[in-house]
Each structure stands twice: as C-alpha cells, then as structure tokens.
C-alpha cells in the first residue's frame, strides 16, 4: 500500500486516520499491542488527547483504546496518499 507519510502513532493528529505499517515493540509489549488489534494494515483513528497530552484515545477495530505516548511511539502508521 502506498502512503504519503509514515510516522509514529503518537504523532497522528486528533481526528486523523492511518493504517498500521510496522510494530517496533518487542516481547510482552508487542504481544499486548497485537492483542489490542494493532496489526499490519489495521485502521487507527486518533480520537482525543488528554489535557496533559498523555494518554491518547484511539479507535481501533471499533473499540476506543488509550495508549501512553511511549507505547504509541513504537507503532509506525501510514497516512494514505
């Protein structure tokens, strides 16, 4: 799939959608993120950031999941061209 921009999930602006390209997490954290549905080509939408900026709520496969910025940085997403 062609993407205009590839960035960490943590950099996705509120309201924007992207698709998971690559997971840089390892071990238990990788497994946890995959169990939440963050696998290749999954659509993710940034719903809302906390007032402090962390955590951020994302819509993933119909569910809303809050992720800390440190964890979201481990997920690379692509915004379609």
Backbone bond lengths (Angstrom), bond angles and torsions (degrees), N, CA, C in turn:
res aa  C-N    CA-C-N  psi(-1)  N-CA   C-N-CA  omega(-1)  CA-C   N-CA-C  phi
1 X - - - 1.445 - - 1.526 108.66 -
2 X 1.303 116.83 139.81 1.462 121.91 179.50 1.517 110.70 -89.95
3 X 1.326 115.19 132.48 1.457 120.53 178.85 1.519 109.59 -121.26
4 X 1.304 115.63 142.51 1.455 120.84 176.88 1.529 109.20 -75.19
5 X 1.325 116.51 -40.12 1.461 122.25 -176.98 1.518 109.65 -139.46
6 X 1.330 116.66 138.18 1.464 121.87 171.75 1.519 106.29 -118.22
7 X 1.343 115.41 129.35 1.460 120.30 -176.87 1.523 108.80 -150.47
8 X 1.331 117.21 167.23 1.462 119.17 173.67 1.531 109.77 -68.30
9 X 1.303 117.02 148.60 1.460 121.82 178.91 1.525 110.80 -55.60
10 X 1.306 117.67 -34.10 1.473 121.67 -179.25 1.529 112.46 -62.40
11 X 1.347 118.51 -20.57 1.465 122.23 -178.81 1.528 112.91 -92.12
12 X 1.325 117.70 -3.85 1.458 121.19 -179.10 1.534 109.58 -68.79
13 X 1.333 118.16 125.46 1.473 120.36 -179.18 1.534 112.28 -69.78
14 X 1.310 116.98 156.04 1.472 121.34 176.69 1.519 110.10 -55.22
15 X 1.327 116.25 135.28 1.456 122.43 178.72 1.516 114.40 86.78
16 X 1.327 117.69 -14.68 1.469 120.95 -178.00 1.527 111.18 -81.37
17 X 1.330 114.91 152.41 1.465 121.71 176.75 1.509 109.37 -118.38
18 X 1.330 115.69 149.96 1.457 121.90 177.32 1.524 107.52 -153.11
19 X 1.320 115.39 176.41 1.467 121.22 176.71 1.529 108.86 -122.63
20 X 1.318 115.51 142.73 1.459 121.13 179.80 1.529 108.98 -66.14
21 X 1.332 115.79 128.51 1.470 121.87 177.69 1.523 111.25 -103.48
22 X 1.328 115.05 -46.78 1.462 119.53 -173.18 1.518 110.53 -153.83
23 X 1.320 114.91 147.67 1.459 122.02 178.36 1.526 107.79 -111.98
24 X 1.328 117.06 123.20 1.462 120.75 178.52 1.527 112.21 -98.89
25 X 1.315 117.61 -2.78 1.462 121.44 178.51 1.527 109.42 -72.51
26 X 1.313 115.88 157.08 1.458 121.22 179.30 1.527 110.27 -131.89
27 X 1.312 115.43 164.12 1.455 121.76 173.94 1.511 114.73 60.83
28 X 1.333 115.50 -136.27 1.456 121.81 -176.24 1.521 113.22 -63.79
29 X 1.324 117.08 -35.27 1.458 119.88 179.47 1.526 110.06 -66.65
30 X 1.329 117.29 -40.81 1.468 120.77 177.74 1.528 110.12 -60.52
31 X 1.306 116.48 -45.15 1.463 121.38 -179.89 1.535 110.82 -62.65
32 X 1.327 117.04 -42.45 1.469 121.31 -179.81 1.521 110.56 -62.44
33 X 1.330 117.13 -45.51 1.460 120.89 -179.96 1.530 111.21 -65.17
34 X 1.322 116.97 -39.00 1.465 120.08 176.98 1.528 110.61 -65.64
35 X 1.315 117.38 -39.04 1.467 120.78 177.73 1.524 111.71 -63.48
36 X 1.331 117.27 -27.75 1.464 121.62 176.93 1.530 111.50 -77.55
37 X 1.331 116.50 -7.22 1.463 120.84 178.34 1.511 114.56 103.46
38 X 1.310 117.29 5.68 1.464 120.79 -179.40 1.528 109.93 -85.24
39 X 1.318 115.15 82.47 1.458 122.55 177.08 1.526 107.90 -123.99
40 X 1.316 116.68 167.18 1.465 121.73 -176.07 1.525 111.80 -50.32
41 X 1.310 115.51 136.45 1.463 126.56 175.91 1.534 114.55 72.07
42 X 1.321 118.25 9.98 1.460 121.27 175.74 1.524 109.52 -77.17
43 X 1.321 116.61 133.77 1.464 121.57 177.66 1.523 109.11 -77.28
44 X 1.337 115.54 135.43 1.464 123.14 179.87 1.515 107.93 -131.45
45 X 1.337 116.47 136.49 1.457 121.01 176.64 1.521 108.66 -123.48
46 X 1.316 116.36 132.20 1.463 121.28 175.34 1.524 107.45 -79.60
47 X 1.317 116.85 116.87 1.459 121.88 -176.01 1.519 111.96 -91.09
48 X 1.333 117.04 -53.32 1.463 119.57 -174.59 1.521 110.58 -163.36
49 X 1.318 115.55 140.84 1.466 121.60 173.93 1.529 108.93 -98.85
50 X 1.303 116.07 146.94 1.462 120.59 175.23 1.530 108.48 -65.71
51 X 1.305 116.78 157.92 1.468 121.24 -179.32 1.526 111.22 -55.79
52 X 1.317 116.97 -34.35 1.465 121.29 178.83 1.525 111.99 -81.53
53 X 1.351 116.86 -7.88 1.453 121.38 -179.87 1.517 113.96 95.00
54 X 1.314 117.94 -7.26 1.465 121.30 -177.40 1.516 109.18 -151.53
55 X 1.304 122.04 125.87 1.470 128.25 5.83 1.528 112.16 -84.89
56 X 1.328 114.34 -179.55 1.458 122.23 177.42 1.523 108.43 -122.23
57 X 1.335 116.24 141.17 1.472 121.45 178.34 1.531 108.90 -93.14
58 X 1.331 115.56 132.93 1.464 122.53 178.89 1.521 109.11 -126.15
59 X 1.329 116.05 143.39 1.466 120.23 172.97 1.524 106.87 -94.16
60 X 1.341 115.00 121.27 1.453 122.41 -177.98 1.519 107.70 -132.06
61 X 1.314 117.04 114.63 1.467 122.51 178.82 1.528 112.26 52.87
62 X 1.322 116.55 40.04 1.458 121.45 176.14 1.514 115.32 87.58
63 X 1.321 117.70 -8.81 1.468 121.48 178.93 1.522 108.96 -106.56
64 X 1.321 117.09 151.23 1.463 121.41 175.85 1.521 107.65 -101.84
65 X 1.328 115.14 123.34 1.458 122.54 -175.87 1.524 108.43 -123.11
66 X 1.331 117.73 135.48 1.467 121.84 175.68 1.523 108.58 -97.49
67 X 1.328 115.74 128.92 1.458 121.33 177.78 1.523 110.06 -125.22
68 X 1.316 115.94 141.52 1.464 120.66 173.38 1.523 108.50 -71.77
69 X 1.309 116.80 152.64 1.465 121.69 -179.63 1.522 111.37 -58.66
70 X 1.328 117.33 -37.83 1.468 120.97 -179.92 1.528 111.19 -60.77
71 X 1.322 117.44 -37.38 1.461 121.29 178.83 1.527 111.03 -77.67
72 X 1.329 116.72 -39.93 1.466 120.82 -179.26 1.522 111.51 -65.83
73 X 1.328 118.32 -26.09 1.465 121.33 177.70 1.531 111.93 -66.52
74 X 1.316 117.13 -20.73 1.467 121.92 -177.99 1.527 112.92 -82.53
75 X 1.331 116.96 -2.25 1.463 122.12 -177.83 1.525 108.71 -115.34
76 X 1.319 116.71 120.40 1.468 120.58 177.58 1.510 108.61 -94.56
77 X 1.324 115.62 131.86 1.467 121.14 179.79 1.518 110.12 -123.53
78 X 1.311 115.44 154.99 1.453 120.97 177.98 1.512 110.19 -118.51
79 X 1.321 115.18 134.97 1.456 121.87 174.94 1.514 105.93 -95.72
80 X 1.343 117.32 125.76 1.455 121.29 -175.24 1.516 112.65 -67.14
81 X 1.304 114.15 145.89 1.472 121.39 178.36 1.506 110.27 -74.52
